[in-house]
Structures are given as structure tokens and as C-alpha cells.
Amino acid sequence: MARFDISMPQFNILRILRGAKEELSVHTVKDRMIEKSPNTTRLMDKLIDKGLIDRIRCEEDRRVVYVSITEKGLDLLTQIDVDFEKTSLFPQSLTDEEANTLSDLLDKIRVEFEEKQ
């Protein structure tokens, strides 16, 4: 990720926001992160400075903050995806259904691992 000037936790935040397809509260993003980070707000601040995400304050409750991915953030993820496909040792022959199954299984393993911690 250094080549794209972001860290792995920042990459994770961008992927969470892309997958959500809508703004999410900062708390929700923290909950969905693969590796929990105590400095998630600072990571998001850096992404905001780079123009990759936007911060939105809740009108009803100013304590609640939402974030959403920008077009620039989506473009960066597309660029990373293309680069990953070119350099990946991961099998390119997986169908979308197989890739989704693999992703679901890895999520299940991650959740089970976290419960044992």
C-alpha cells in the first residue's frame, strides 16, 4: 500500500466505505475493521486530508460523525484492484460465486478467531 500512499488500516477503511455504498458512522467503521485500531479517527483524518473520504456531522446529534468515500477514493481503490489483479498469485479462475463463498468462509473464520481472543 505504500506505493499508493496509504496504510493497510486506511485501505481497510476505504474498502469498508466502498462496500457500504452509503455513509457510515465512525463507530460502525471501527466495528467493521479487520484489525481494530485505537487511532481510527487519526487514520480517517489523513484520508480526509488526501480527499479520499468526507466527514459529515449528524444534524440531530452533533456528537455523531459519518464518513463516506469520495470519487477520488473510489478511483484509488479501482487502481489498487487493477494492480492487485496484475500481480496476484491468487487464482484468477474463481467465479464470482466461488469468490463470495471464499470471502464468507474467511469472515466466518475471522469472527470465530475474534471470539476466542
N, CA, C and O atoms as a GROMACS GRO file, in nm:
protein
  468
    1MET      N    1   0.081  -0.120   0.000
    1MET     CA    2   0.000   0.000   0.000
    1MET      C    3   0.086   0.127   0.000
    1MET      O    4   0.037   0.235  -0.034
    2ALA      N    5   0.212   0.114   0.038
    2ALA     CA    6   0.300   0.231   0.041
    2ALA      C    7   0.307   0.298  -0.096
    2ALA      O    8   0.316   0.420  -0.107
    3ARG      N    9   0.302   0.217  -0.200
    3ARG     CA   10   0.308   0.272  -0.335
    3ARG      C   11   0.190   0.365  -0.364
    3ARG      O   12   0.200   0.457  -0.444
    4PHE      N   13   0.078   0.339  -0.296
    4PHE     CA   14  -0.043   0.420  -0.315
    4PHE      C   15  -0.057   0.527  -0.206
    4PHE      O   16  -0.157   0.599  -0.201
    5ASP      N   17   0.043   0.538  -0.120
    5ASP     CA   18   0.050   0.639  -0.014
    5ASP      C   19  -0.062   0.625   0.089
    5ASP      O   20  -0.115   0.724   0.139
    6ILE      N   21  -0.097   0.500   0.119
    6ILE     CA   22  -0.192   0.473   0.227
    6ILE      C   23  -0.143   0.351   0.305
    6ILE      O   24  -0.066   0.270   0.253
    7SER      N   25  -0.188   0.339   0.428
    7SER     CA   26  -0.152   0.224   0.511
    7SER      C   27  -0.259   0.115   0.495
    7SER      O   28  -0.366   0.139   0.439
    8MET      N   29  -0.228  -0.004   0.544
    8MET     CA   30  -0.326  -0.112   0.537
    8MET      C   31  -0.455  -0.078   0.614
    8MET      O   32  -0.563  -0.106   0.564
    9PRO      N   33  -0.446  -0.020   0.735
    9PRO     CA   34  -0.571   0.017   0.802
    9PRO      C   35  -0.652   0.121   0.724
    9PRO      O   36  -0.775   0.116   0.723
   10GLN      N   37  -0.584   0.215   0.658
   10GLN     CA   38  -0.655   0.313   0.575
   10GLN      C   39  -0.721   0.244   0.455
   10GLN      O   40  -0.834   0.278   0.418
   11PHE      N   41  -0.650   0.149   0.396
   11PHE     CA   42  -0.706   0.070   0.286
   11PHE      C   43  -0.832  -0.002   0.334
   11PHE      O   44  -0.933  -0.006   0.264
   12ASN      N   45  -0.825  -0.058   0.454
   12ASN     CA   46  -0.940  -0.128   0.512
   12ASN      C   47  -1.059  -0.034   0.529
   12ASN      O   48  -1.173  -0.072   0.501
   13ILE      N   49  -1.034   0.087   0.575
   13ILE     CA   50  -1.141   0.187   0.592
   13ILE      C   51  -1.205   0.219   0.457
   13ILE      O   52  -1.328   0.225   0.445
   14LEU      N   53  -1.122   0.239   0.355
   14LEU     CA   54  -1.175   0.269   0.221
   14LEU      C   55  -1.261   0.154   0.169
   14LEU      O   56  -1.368   0.177   0.112
   15ARG      N   57  -1.216   0.032   0.189
   15ARG     CA   58  -1.293  -0.084   0.142
   15ARG      C   59  -1.426  -0.098   0.216
   15ARG      O   60  -1.528  -0.133   0.156
   16ILE      N   61  -1.424  -0.070   0.345
   16ILE     CA   62  -1.549  -0.075   0.423
   16ILE      C   63  -1.648   0.027   0.368
   16ILE      O   64  -1.766  -0.005   0.349
   17LEU      N   65  -1.601   0.147   0.341
   17LEU     CA   66  -1.689   0.253   0.292
   17LEU      C   67  -1.738   0.224   0.150
   17LEU      O   68  -1.852   0.254   0.116
   18ARG      N   69  -1.652   0.167   0.066
   18ARG     CA   70  -1.695   0.131  -0.069
   18ARG      C   71  -1.803   0.024  -0.062
   18ARG      O   72  -1.903   0.032  -0.133
   19GLY      N   73  -1.784  -0.075   0.022
   19GLY     CA   74  -1.880  -0.184   0.035
   19GLY      C   75  -2.013  -0.140   0.092
   19GLY      O   76  -2.117  -0.198   0.060
   20ALA      N   77  -2.010  -0.038   0.175
   20ALA     CA   78  -2.134   0.009   0.239
   20ALA      C   79  -2.226   0.080   0.139
   20ALA      O   80  -2.348   0.075   0.154
   21LYS      N   81  -2.168   0.144   0.040
   21LYS     CA   82  -2.244   0.218  -0.062
   21LYS      C   83  -2.328   0.332  -0.003
   21LYS      O   84  -2.419   0.383  -0.068
   22GLU      N   85  -2.296   0.373   0.119
   22GLU     CA   86  -2.362   0.487   0.182
   22GLU      C   87  -2.271   0.534   0.296
   22GLU      O   88  -2.175   0.467   0.333
   23GLU      N   89  -2.304   0.649   0.348
   23GLU     CA   90  -2.224   0.699   0.460
   23GLU      C   91  -2.244   0.609   0.581
   23GLU      O   92  -2.351   0.552   0.601
   24LEU      N   93  -2.139   0.596   0.662
   24LEU     CA   94  -2.143   0.516   0.784
   24LEU      C   95  -2.095   0.601   0.900
   24LEU      O   96  -2.016   0.694   0.883
   25SER      N   97  -2.143   0.569   1.018
   25SER     CA   98  -2.091   0.639   1.136
   25SER      C   99  -1.948   0.591   1.160
   25SER      O  100  -1.911   0.479   1.126
   26VAL      N  101  -1.868   0.677   1.220
   26VAL     CA  102  -1.730   0.642   1.253
   26VAL      C  103  -1.729   0.517   1.341
   26VAL      O  104  -1.644   0.430   1.325
   27HIS      N  105  -1.823   0.509   1.432
   27HIS     CA  106  -1.834   0.393   1.522
   27HIS      C  107  -1.855   0.264   1.441
   27HIS      O  108  -1.792   0.162   1.472
   28THR      N  109  -1.940   0.267   1.341
   28THR     CA  110  -1.967   0.149   1.259
   28THR      C  111  -1.841   0.107   1.182
   28THR      O  112  -1.810  -0.011   1.173
   29VAL      N  113  -1.770   0.204   1.129
   29VAL     CA  114  -1.645   0.174   1.057
   29VAL      C  115  -1.546   0.106   1.152
   29VAL      O  116  -1.484   0.006   1.116
   30LYS      N  117  -1.532   0.160   1.274
   30LYS     CA  118  -1.442   0.100   1.373
   30LYS      C  119  -1.481  -0.044   1.402
   30LYS      O  120  -1.394  -0.131   1.413
   31ASP      N  121  -1.610  -0.070   1.414
   31ASP     CA  122  -1.658  -0.205   1.443
   31ASP      C  123  -1.629  -0.303   1.329
   31ASP      O  124  -1.607  -0.422   1.353
   32ARG      N  125  -1.629  -0.253   1.206
   32ARG     CA  126  -1.610  -0.340   1.090
   32ARG      C  127  -1.465  -0.362   1.051
   32ARG      O  128  -1.435  -0.445   0.965
   33MET      N  129  -1.375  -0.290   1.113
   33MET     CA  130  -1.234  -0.302   1.076
   33MET      C  131  -1.179  -0.440   1.111
   33MET      O  132  -1.212  -0.497   1.215
   34ILE      N  133  -1.096  -0.492   1.022
   34ILE     CA  134  -1.034  -0.623   1.044
   34ILE      C  135  -0.943  -0.617   1.165
   34ILE      O  136  -0.956  -0.698   1.258
   35GLU      N  137  -0.851  -0.522   1.164
   35GLU     CA  138  -0.763  -0.501   1.278
   35GLU      C  139  -0.811  -0.377   1.352
   35GLU      O  140  -0.806  -0.266   1.298
   36LYS      N  141  -0.857  -0.395   1.472
   36LYS     CA  142  -0.905  -0.281   1.550
   36LYS      C  143  -0.789  -0.188   1.578
   36LYS      O  144  -0.680  -0.231   1.617
   37SER      N  145  -0.813  -0.060   1.559
   37SER     CA  146  -0.707   0.039   1.578
   37SER      C  147  -0.755   0.149   1.672
   37SER      O  148  -0.863   0.205   1.652
   38PRO      N  149  -0.676   0.180   1.774
   38PRO     CA  150  -0.717   0.287   1.867
   38PRO      C  151  -0.709   0.426   1.804
   38PRO      O  152  -0.764   0.522   1.859
   39ASN      N  153  -0.642   0.437   1.690
   39ASN     CA  154  -0.625   0.568   1.627
   39ASN      C  155  -0.703   0.578   1.496
   39ASN      O  156  -0.658   0.642   1.401
   40THR      N  157  -0.819   0.516   1.491
   40THR     CA  158  -0.901   0.517   1.370
   40THR      C  159  -0.937   0.658   1.328
   40THR      O  160  -0.938   0.689   1.209
   41THR      N  161  -0.967   0.743   1.423
   41THR     CA  162  -1.002   0.882   1.390
   41THR      C  163  -0.887   0.952   1.320
   41THR      O  164  -0.908   1.026   1.223
   42ARG      N  165  -0.765   0.930   1.367
   42ARG     CA  166  -0.647   0.990   1.304
   42ARG      C  167  -0.627   0.935   1.163
   42ARG      O  168  -0.593   1.009   1.071
   43LEU      N  169  -0.650   0.804   1.146
   43LEU     CA  170  -0.639   0.744   1.013
   43LEU      C  171  -0.740   0.807   0.917
   43LEU      O  172  -0.709   0.835   0.802
   44MET      N  173  -0.862   0.829   0.967
   44MET     CA  174  -0.965   0.891   0.885
   44MET      C  175  -0.931   1.036   0.854
   44MET      O  176  -0.957   1.083   0.743
   45ASP      N  177  -0.872   1.107   0.950
   45ASP     CA  178  -0.831   1.245   0.925
   45ASP      C  179  -0.732   1.253   0.809
   45ASP      O  180  -0.739   1.343   0.725
   46LYS      N  181  -0.640   1.158   0.804
   46LYS     CA  182  -0.542   1.156   0.695
   46LYS      C  183  -0.610   1.127   0.562
   46LYS      O  184  -0.572   1.185   0.459
   47LEU      N  185  -0.710   1.039   0.562
   47LEU     CA  186  -0.784   1.009   0.438
   47LEU      C  187  -0.864   1.132   0.394
   47LEU      O  188  -0.877   1.157   0.274
   48ILE      N  189  -0.916   1.206   0.489
   48ILE     CA  190  -0.989   1.330   0.456
   48ILE      C  191  -0.892   1.431   0.395
   48ILE      O  192  -0.924   1.496   0.295
   49ASP      N  193  -0.774   1.445   0.455
   49ASP     CA  194  -0.673   1.538   0.402
   49ASP      C  195  -0.634   1.504   0.259
   49ASP      O  196  -0.603   1.594   0.180
   50LYS      N  197  -0.635   1.376   0.225
   50LYS     CA  198  -0.599   1.332   0.090
   50LYS      C  199  -0.718   1.338  -0.007
   50LYS      O  200  -0.704   1.311  -0.126
   51GLY      N  201  -0.836   1.374   0.047
   51GLY     CA  202  -0.954   1.384  -0.038
   51GLY      C  203  -1.017   1.250  -0.073
   51GLY      O  204  -1.093   1.240  -0.169
   52LEU      N  205  -0.986   1.146   0.006
   52LEU     CA  206  -1.036   1.012  -0.024
   52LEU      C  207  -1.168   0.980   0.045
   52LEU      O  208  -1.244   0.895  -0.002
   53ILE      N  209  -1.195   1.048   0.156
   53ILE     CA  210  -1.324   1.034   0.224
   53ILE      C  211  -1.372   1.172   0.269
   53ILE      O  212  -1.294   1.267   0.277
   54ASP      N  213  -1.501   1.180   0.298
   54ASP     CA  214  -1.562   1.303   0.350
   54ASP      C  215  -1.618   1.276   0.489
   54ASP      O  216  -1.662   1.165   0.519
   55ARG      N  217  -1.616   1.379   0.573
   55ARG     CA  218  -1.674   1.372   0.707
   55ARG      C  219  -1.804   1.452   0.705
   55ARG      O  220  -1.810   1.563   0.652
   56ILE      N  221  -1.910   1.393   0.764
   56ILE     CA  222  -2.041   1.458   0.768
   56ILE      C  223  -2.090   1.455   0.912
   56ILE      O  224  -2.099   1.348   0.972
   57ARG      N  225  -2.122   1.569   0.968
   57ARG     CA  226  -2.178   1.575   1.104
   57ARG      C  227  -2.327   1.550   1.098
   57ARG      O  228  -2.397   1.598   1.009
   58CYS      N  229  -2.376   1.475   1.195
   58CYS     CA  230  -2.520   1.449   1.206
   58CYS      C  231  -2.588   1.578   1.252
   58CYS      O  232  -2.545   1.641   1.349
   59GLU      N  233  -2.694   1.616   1.183
   59GLU     CA  234  -2.766   1.739   1.217
   59GLU      C  235  -2.841   1.726   1.351
   59GLU      O  236  -2.850   1.822   1.427
   60GLU      N  237  -2.894   1.607   1.378
   60GLU     CA  238  -2.972   1.587   1.500
   60GLU      C  239  -2.886   1.572   1.625
   60GLU      O  240  -2.925   1.614   1.734
   61ASP      N  241  -2.767   1.512   1.608
   61ASP     CA  242  -2.680   1.487   1.722
   61ASP      C  243  -2.537   1.518   1.679
   61ASP      O  244  -2.474   1.436   1.611
   62ARG      N  245  -2.485   1.633   1.716
   62ARG     CA  246  -2.354   1.679   1.670
   62ARG      C  247  -2.239   1.590   1.718
   62ARG      O  248  -2.127   1.601   1.669
   63ARG      N  249  -2.268   1.501   1.813
   63ARG     CA  250  -2.164   1.407   1.859
   63ARG      C  251  -2.141   1.295   1.759
   63ARG      O  252  -2.036   1.232   1.759
   64VAL      N  253  -2.240   1.270   1.674
   64VAL     CA  254  -2.232   1.161   1.576
   64VAL      C  255  -2.168   1.215   1.448
   64VAL      O  256  -2.207   1.319   1.396
   65VAL      N  257  -2.068   1.141   1.401
   65VAL     CA  258  -1.998   1.179   1.278
   65VAL      C  259  -2.008   1.063   1.180
   65VAL      O  260  -1.986   0.947   1.215
   66TYR      N  261  -2.041   1.098   1.055
   66TYR     CA  262  -2.047   0.999   0.948
   66TYR      C  263  -1.931   1.022   0.853
   66TYR      O  264  -1.879   1.133   0.844
   67VAL      N  265  -1.890   0.916   0.783
   67VAL     CA  266  -1.789   0.929   0.678
   67VAL      C  267  -1.839   0.857   0.554
   67VAL      O  268  -1.915   0.761   0.562
   68SER      N  269  -1.795   0.906   0.439
   68SER     CA  270  -1.829   0.842   0.312
   68SER      C  271  -1.709   0.851   0.220
   68SER      O  272  -1.625   0.940   0.235
   69ILE      N  273  -1.700   0.759   0.127
   69ILE     CA  274  -1.589   0.758   0.033
   69ILE      C  275  -1.617   0.856  -0.081
   69ILE      O  276  -1.731   0.870  -0.124
   70THR      N  277  -1.514   0.922  -0.127
   70THR     CA  278  -1.527   1.017  -0.238
   70THR      C  279  -1.498   0.947  -0.371
   70THR      O  280  -1.454   0.832  -0.373
   71GLU      N  281  -1.524   1.017  -0.480
   71GLU     CA  282  -1.491   0.962  -0.612
   71GLU      C  283  -1.341   0.935  -0.621
   71GLU      O  284  -1.299   0.834  -0.678
   72LYS      N  285  -1.261   1.025  -0.565
   72LYS     CA  286  -1.116   1.005  -0.565
   72LYS      C  287  -1.079   0.877  -0.489
   72LYS      O  288  -0.989   0.804  -0.531
   73GLY      N  289  -1.149   0.851  -0.379
   73GLY     CA  290  -1.126   0.729  -0.302
   73GLY      C  291  -1.165   0.605  -0.381
   73GLY      O  292  -1.094   0.505  -0.380
   74LEU      N  293  -1.279   0.612  -0.450
   74LEU     CA  294  -1.322   0.500  -0.534
   74LEU      C  295  -1.224   0.476  -0.648
   74LEU      O  296  -1.193   0.361  -0.680
   75ASP      N  297  -1.174   0.584  -0.708
   75ASP     CA  298  -1.075   0.571  -0.816
   75ASP      C  299  -0.947   0.504  -0.765
   75ASP      O  300  -0.889   0.421  -0.834
   76LEU      N  301  -0.904   0.542  -0.646
   76LEU     CA  302  -0.784   0.481  -0.589
   76LEU      C  303  -0.804   0.332  -0.567
   76LEU      O  304  -0.716   0.252  -0.598
   77LEU      N  305  -0.919   0.293  -0.513
   77LEU     CA  306  -0.946   0.151  -0.490
   77LEU      C  307  -0.950   0.074  -0.622
   77LEU      O  308  -0.902  -0.039  -0.629
   78THR      N  309  -1.005   0.134  -0.726
   78THR     CA  310  -1.007   0.070  -0.858
   78THR      C  311  -0.864   0.049  -0.907
   78THR      O  312  -0.830  -0.057  -0.960
   79GLN      N  313  -0.782   0.150  -0.889
   79GLN     CA  314  -0.641   0.142  -0.929
   79GLN      C  315  -0.570   0.030  -0.852
   79GLN      O  316  -0.492  -0.046  -0.909
   80ILE      N  317  -0.596   0.020  -0.722
   80ILE     CA  318  -0.536  -0.084  -0.639
   80ILE      C  319  -0.586  -0.221  -0.684
   80ILE      O  320  -0.508  -0.316  -0.693
   81ASP      N  321  -0.716  -0.233  -0.713
   81ASP     CA  322  -0.773  -0.360  -0.760
   81ASP      C  323  -0.704  -0.407  -0.888
   81ASP      O  324  -0.668  -0.524  -0.900
   82VAL      N  325  -0.687  -0.316  -0.983
   82VAL     CA  326  -0.624  -0.349  -1.111
   82VAL      C  327  -0.480  -0.394  -1.087
   82VAL      O  328  -0.435  -0.493  -1.144
   83ASP      N  329  -0.408  -0.320  -1.003
   83ASP     CA  330  -0.271  -0.355  -0.972
   83ASP      C  331  -0.263  -0.492  -0.904
   83ASP      O  332  -0.175  -0.572  -0.935
   84PHE      N  333  -0.356  -0.518  -0.814
   84PHE     CA  334  -0.359  -0.646  -0.742
   84PHE      C  335  -0.382  -0.761  -0.839
   84PHE      O  336  -0.317  -0.865  -0.829
   85GLU      N  337  -0.474  -0.743  -0.933
   85GLU     CA  338  -0.503  -0.849  -1.031
   85GLU      C  339  -0.380  -0.879  -1.116
   85GLU      O  340  -0.355  -0.995  -1.151
   86LYS      N  341  -0.303  -0.777  -1.149
   86LYS     CA  342  -0.184  -0.796  -1.232
   86LYS      C  343  -0.074  -0.872  -1.158
   86LYS      O  344  -0.002  -0.951  -1.218
   87THR      N  345  -0.063  -0.847  -1.028
   87THR     CA  346   0.048  -0.903  -0.951
   87THR      C  347   0.008  -1.017  -0.858
   87THR      O  348   0.092  -1.072  -0.789
   88SER      N  349  -0.119  -1.053  -0.857
   88SER     CA  350  -0.169  -1.150  -0.761
   88SER      C  351  -0.131  -1.293  -0.798
   88SER      O  352  -0.133  -1.332  -0.915
   89LEU      N  353  -0.097  -1.368  -0.697
   89LEU     CA  354  -0.077  -1.511  -0.714
   89LEU      C  355  -0.208  -1.586  -0.688
   89LEU      O  356  -0.215  -1.708  -0.702
   90PHE      N  357  -0.311  -1.510  -0.651
   90PHE     CA  358  -0.442  -1.566  -0.622
   90PHE      C  359  -0.505  -1.619  -0.751
   90PHE      O  360  -0.493  -1.555  -0.855
   91PRO      N  361  -0.570  -1.735  -0.746
   91PRO     CA  362  -0.628  -1.791  -0.868
   91PRO      C  363  -0.728  -1.697  -0.935
   91PRO      O  364  -0.822  -1.649  -0.872
   92GLN      N  365  -0.707  -1.673  -1.062
   92GLN     CA  366  -0.797  -1.586  -1.138
   92GLN      C  367  -0.917  -1.663  -1.192
   92GLN      O  368  -1.008  -1.605  -1.250
   93SER      N  369  -0.916  -1.795  -1.172
   93SER     CA  370  -1.022  -1.878  -1.230
   93SER      C  371  -1.145  -1.892  -1.140
   93SER      O  372  -1.238  -1.963  -1.176
   94LEU      N  373  -1.146  -1.824  -1.025
   94LEU     CA  374  -1.263  -1.833  -0.937
   94LEU      C  375  -1.379  -1.757  -0.999
   94LEU      O  376  -1.363  -1.646  -1.050
   95THR      N  377  -1.497  -1.819  -0.992
   95THR     CA  378  -1.617  -1.748  -1.035
   95THR      C  379  -1.655  -1.649  -0.926
   95THR      O  380  -1.602  -1.655  -0.815
   96ASP      N  381  -1.746  -1.558  -0.957
   96ASP     CA  382  -1.793  -1.464  -0.855
   96ASP      C  383  -1.855  -1.539  -0.738
   96ASP      O  384  -1.834  -1.502  -0.622
   97GLU      N  385  -1.930  -1.643  -0.768
   97GLU     CA  386  -1.993  -1.722  -0.661
   97GLU      C  387  -1.888  -1.788  -0.572
   97GLU      O  388  -1.901  -1.788  -0.450
   98GLU      N  389  -1.783  -1.844  -0.632
   98GLU     CA  390  -1.676  -1.907  -0.555
   98GLU      C  391  -1.601  -1.803  -0.472
   98GLU      O  392  -1.567  -1.828  -0.356
   99ALA      N  393  -1.575  -1.688  -0.531
   99ALA     CA  394  -1.506  -1.582  -0.457
   99ALA      C  395  -1.590  -1.535  -0.338
   99ALA      O  396  -1.536  -1.510  -0.230
  100ASN      N  397  -1.723  -1.524  -0.357
  100ASN     CA  398  -1.812  -1.485  -0.247
  100ASN      C  399  -1.813  -1.591  -0.139
  100ASN      O  400  -1.813  -1.559  -0.020
  101THR      N  401  -1.814  -1.718  -0.179
  101THR     CA  402  -1.811  -1.828  -0.081
  101THR      C  403  -1.682  -1.823  -0.001
  101THR      O  404  -1.684  -1.835   0.121
  102LEU      N  405  -1.570  -1.804  -0.069
  102LEU     CA  406  -1.441  -1.794  -0.002
  102LEU      C  407  -1.441  -1.676   0.096
  102LEU      O  408  -1.394  -1.689   0.209
  103SER      N  409  -1.492  -1.563   0.053
  103SER     CA  410  -1.498  -1.445   0.138
  103SER      C  411  -1.584  -1.472   0.262
  103SER      O  412  -1.546  -1.435   0.374
  104ASP      N  413  -1.699  -1.537   0.243
  104ASP     CA  414  -1.786  -1.571   0.356
  104ASP      C  415  -1.716  -1.664   0.454
  104ASP      O  416  -1.727  -1.647   0.575
  105LEU      N  417  -1.644  -1.763   0.401
  105LEU     CA  418  -1.572  -1.857   0.487
  105LEU      C  419  -1.460  -1.787   0.565
  105LEU      O  420  -1.440  -1.814   0.684
  106LEU      N  421  -1.388  -1.698   0.499
  106LEU     CA  422  -1.283  -1.624   0.569
  106LEU      C  423  -1.342  -1.534   0.677
  106LEU      O  424  -1.283  -1.519   0.784
  107ASP      N  425  -1.458  -1.472   0.649
  107ASP     CA  426  -1.526  -1.392   0.751
  107ASP      C  427  -1.565  -1.478   0.871
  107ASP      O  428  -1.550  -1.437   0.986
  108LYS      N  429  -1.614  -1.597   0.842
  108LYS     CA  430  -1.656  -1.689   0.949
  108LYS      C  431  -1.536  -1.727   1.036
  108LYS      O  432  -1.546  -1.731   1.158
  109ILE      N  433  -1.423  -1.755   0.972
  109ILE     CA  434  -1.302  -1.789   1.045
  109ILE      C  435  -1.256  -1.671   1.130
  109ILE      O  436  -1.218  -1.688   1.246
  110ARG      N  437  -1.260  -1.549   1.072
  110ARG     CA  438  -1.218  -1.429   1.145
  110ARG      C  439  -1.304  -1.407   1.269
  110ARG      O  440  -1.252  -1.379   1.377
  111VAL      N  441  -1.437  -1.420   1.253
  111VAL     CA  442  -1.528  -1.400   1.366
  111VAL      C  443  -1.500  -1.503   1.475
  111VAL      O  444  -1.495  -1.470   1.594
  112GLU      N  445  -1.482  -1.629   1.434
  112GLU     CA  446  -1.455  -1.735   1.533
  112GLU      C  447  -1.322  -1.708   1.604
  112GLU      O  448  -1.311  -1.728   1.725
  113PHE      N  449  -1.223  -1.662   1.530
  113PHE     CA  450  -1.094  -1.629   1.589
  113PHE      C  451  -1.108  -1.515   1.690
  113PHE      O  452  -1.050  -1.521   1.798
  114GLU      N  453  -1.184  -1.411   1.654
  114GLU     CA  454  -1.203  -1.296   1.743
  114GLU      C  455  -1.276  -1.336   1.870
  114GLU      O  456  -1.247  -1.282   1.977
  115GLU      N  457  -1.370  -1.430   1.859
  115GLU     CA  458  -1.445  -1.474   1.977
  115GLU      C  459  -1.354  -1.549   2.074
  115GLU      O  460  -1.378  -1.547   2.195
  116LYS      N  461  -1.251  -1.613   2.022
  116LYS     CA  462  -1.158  -1.688   2.108
  116LYS      C  463  -1.055  -1.599   2.175
  116LYS      O  464  -0.986  -1.641   2.267
  117GLN      N  465  -1.043  -1.475   2.128
  117GLN     CA  466  -0.944  -1.383   2.185
  117GLN      C  467  -0.983  -1.335   2.321
  117GLN      O  468  -0.911  -1.257   2.382
   0.00000   0.00000   0.00000
